[in-house]
Amino acid sequence: MTADKTLSVDEAVAVVSDGMTVGIGGWGSRRKPMAFVRAILRAGVKDLTVVSWGGPDLGLLCAAGRVRKAVYAFATLDSIPLEPHFRKARETGMIEAREWDEGMFYAGLLAASIRLPFLPLRAGLGSDVLRLDPGLRTVESPYTEEELVAVPALELDVAYVHVNRADARGNGVVLGPDPYFDDLFCKAARHAYVSAEELVSTDGLLEGTSARNLLVDRTMVEGVVVAPNGAHFTECPPDHDRDEIFQKAYAGTAKDPDLWQEFSARYLEVESEAAYQEAVEEDTRARAVRGGEGAGS
Amino acid sequence: MSTVITRADHCVVALAEAFRGDGEIFASPMGTIPSAAGRLARATFEPDLLLTDGVSIGVAGILPLGGSVGDNDTCTEAWMPFRKVFDTLWWGRRHVIMGASQIDRFGNQNIACIGPWEHPKAMLLGMRGAPGNTINHTTSYWVPNHSAKVFVPKVDVVCGVGYDRAAALGHVARFHEIRRVVSNLGVFDFETPERAMRLRSLHPGVTVDDVVAATGFEIAIDAGVPTTRDPTDEELELLRTQIDPTGLCAREVPHD
């Protein structure tokens, strides 16, 4: 009998408590574990330190007031270059920020994943990263006379990632063009969870693909969540594109607290991920009806 | 098909020239006009450049702006996911063209935010990869709206490292090079004894006074500043028919 690690998305976020450091996989508005993010929002935890290649995951958590500190190199919605809710959180001073060079961010995850306290890197030298993050130190090379940035390990309490398919033990396949750094997030964390568009049997993992796309293996994760459309509204190729209409509406709520309240009530303060997906489907049906009428007139 | 040479054409050609001599490296032009420039350079005088679709696929052949691999008989020749981008840039075989919300006379660049970082007036992109790019390999910049708000005496946040800071670091910064800054007004480099910004050429129709008026610091200007070269007939044909058939570049920089 092999372990079945499947659990509900709400069970998978029960491990998160106030003040924890949470790593979120994906990149910008691409293959983000949004079902987990929504579950975190429903769970009501706060004062989080969020470590992310920032996208709407970070934006949503900021807008809902759950972030104490963001660790990032950027925050973008891709088709909308600046993440508006994150932007607002920074401009109003709502959150603390640890803003690194992208390569430093990668090195920090890598260091944590291989249990090193830091990795030396050239990136950051000469820039204001070192001035703005007084916790950063440099290190003298023992072999040459070079002083390098000692990028500290980005150790995580919990990590969440989303893939195209997974089996019940936690082996995960990414079918899109970029694996990003999801395996490093898992290994940098004390607890890691994967959600998947589709749950398959182990012998179905490689259907139409190769072993090279097995990004996450079961040693890295302690729970598996089945979450069809779970990256919505970010893209998750080839399963689904980014929902640009939804994303635009989400971005628009940063300008108006009433619009945000409306958005939050309709999509976030719902009882479950299923209720969220239902609301999204309802929107799609309503648009189809309106589109149909438009075409007929 | 327009045969009038536009301001956008001169910007594209000037940025393509930034890649001259680079050989077999990963070229990372960010944005519309820089992408057209990379594709133009590779289709003509720098055939060994490796270019992507802007996401993670290295594309062989001439990819039209906004197109995807397969268009215009292109095919995949490389895989460049983000993790490999960093491995490559640390390795050094890369030349990036980034934007700049602010740039100073030594080439320090800001894309992070306007105002004090601790409490920004306007949060912009964040550091992104600018610190790592500039300290590890060749960088050029593209500024579509040359003004004293962009060309400033002092940037609010240093993301991309300039020549003064690189010099202060010494040997460890030996891979630092800012080759060109191209704006809608002209082309700039740092080929002065103190490695400060110099006017390298003016786009046709632009005067030295135009540049001085739109620049917030003293820029080095030699006597007899040349004019940015025109695209050749071959380059113009490539731009109009294959690289930018829908005229996206002219939308970024309108013709006077």
Interface residues (C-beta under 8 A of the other chain):
Chain A: W27 G54 Y72 A73 F74 A75 T76 P81 L82 F86 R87 R90 E91 G93 E99 W100 D101 E102 G103 M104 Y106 L121 R122 A123 G124 L125 G126 S127 D128 V129 L132 E145 E146 E147 L148 P177 D178 P179 Y180 F181
Chain B: V55 S56 I57 P81 F82 R83 F86 L89 W90 A112 C113 W117 E118 H119 P120 K121 A122 M123 L124 L125 G126 M127 R128 G129 A130 P131 G132 T134 I135 N136 V157 V158 C159 G160 V161 R165 A166 A168 L169 H171 V172 A173 F175 H176
